[in-house]
Amino acid sequence: WQRQPHEHRLADLQKWAATLLPTQEAVGILLAILRGNTAAVDCVAQKGSYQSSSLAQSIHMLTIEVGMQYQALPEISANKYVTHIRFLEASQEHARGRPVTGDVPFKLMMCSFDPI
């Protein structure tokens, strides 16, 4: 297939991608519904770590906003009992990043299909 003319390969790729468009549209609609029903809370991850057992059971998606000056990436672990957020230093030297040791203020947005 890779030895076919460019036009033939491009037509094949467009045909294959077209089969995914309904899924892309459905996901876009679901994300718009989720993002439309959001509750935001200002939080602080002390020493780069935040844990909560009081988040609502009906949360379907979490969104985290953190200031660029902190150069921190959130790592989220959650189950029906507890949500744990750990911030890692954004680094190209270390694939996983090192844990942030200072406090990190962030905004936690809880999104749900159900009214919050």
C-alpha positions in Angstrom: 0.0 0.0 0.0 2.9 2.4 0.8 4.1 2.0 -2.8 0.8 3.2 -4.2 0.6 6.7 -5.7 0.2 9.5 -3.3 -3.3 10.3 -4.5 -4.4 6.7 -4.0 -3.0 6.6 -0.4 -4.6 10.0 0.4 -8.0 8.8 -0.9 -7.8 5.7 1.2 -6.8 7.7 4.4 -9.7 10.1 3.9 -12.1 7.2 3.4 -10.9 5.5 6.5 -11.0 8.7 8.6 -14.5 9.4 7.4 -15.7 6.3 9.2 -14.6 7.8 12.5 -16.4 11.1 12.0 -19.7 10.0 13.7 -17.7 8.9 16.8 -15.8 12.2 16.9 -19.1 14.1 16.7 -20.7 12.0 19.4 -17.8 12.5 21.7 -17.9 16.2 21.1 -21.5 16.3 22.0 -21.0 14.3 25.2 -18.0 16.6 26.2 -20.1 19.7 25.6 -22.9 18.3 27.9 -20.3 17.4 30.6 -18.5 20.8 30.4 -21.9 22.6 30.5 -22.7 21.1 34.0 -19.6 22.1 36.0 -18.8 23.1 39.6 -15.5 24.7 40.2 -13.5 24.8 43.5 -10.3 26.6 44.4 -7.9 24.2 46.0 -4.3 24.0 47.2 -2.1 20.9 46.9 0.1 21.1 50.0 3.6 19.8 49.2 2.3 18.9 45.7 -0.4 16.6 46.9 -4.2 16.9 47.3 -6.7 14.3 48.5 -10.4 14.4 49.0 -13.0 11.9 50.0 -15.8 14.4 49.8 -16.2 14.7 46.0 -19.6 13.8 44.8 -20.2 10.3 43.7 -21.8 11.4 40.4 -18.7 13.1 39.0 -17.9 11.9 35.5 -14.9 14.1 34.6 -12.4 16.2 36.5 -10.7 19.2 34.9 -7.7 20.8 36.6 -6.4 24.3 35.9 -3.0 25.2 37.3 -0.9 28.4 36.6 1.9 28.1 34.1 4.3 29.6 36.6 4.2 26.3 38.6 5.4 24.2 35.7 3.4 21.3 37.2 1.4 18.5 35.7 -1.4 16.8 37.6 -1.5 13.0 38.1 -5.0 11.9 39.2 -6.0 8.7 40.9 -9.6 8.2 41.8 -12.1 5.6 42.9 -15.6 5.8 44.5 -14.0 6.5 47.9 -11.2 9.0 47.4 -9.6 11.3 44.8 -5.9 11.9 44.9 -4.1 14.5 42.8 -0.3 14.7 42.8 1.6 17.3 40.9 4.8 16.4 39.0 7.4 18.8 37.6 7.1 19.3 33.9 10.4 18.0 32.6 11.9 16.8 29.4 14.8 15.2 31.2 12.6 12.8 33.2 9.9 10.8 31.4 7.6 10.7 34.5 8.6 13.9 36.2 9.6 14.5 39.8 7.0 15.2 42.5 6.5 18.9 43.2 7.6 19.6 46.8 5.9 23.1 47.2 2.3 24.1 47.5 0.4 24.3 44.2 -2.9 26.3 44.0 -5.2 25.0 41.4 -8.8 25.1 40.3 -10.7 21.7 40.4 -13.7 21.5 38.0 -16.1 18.7 38.5 -18.2 17.8 35.5 -21.3 15.5 35.5 -24.2 14.4 33.4 -26.3 14.8 36.5 -27.1 18.2 38.1 -24.3 19.1 40.5 
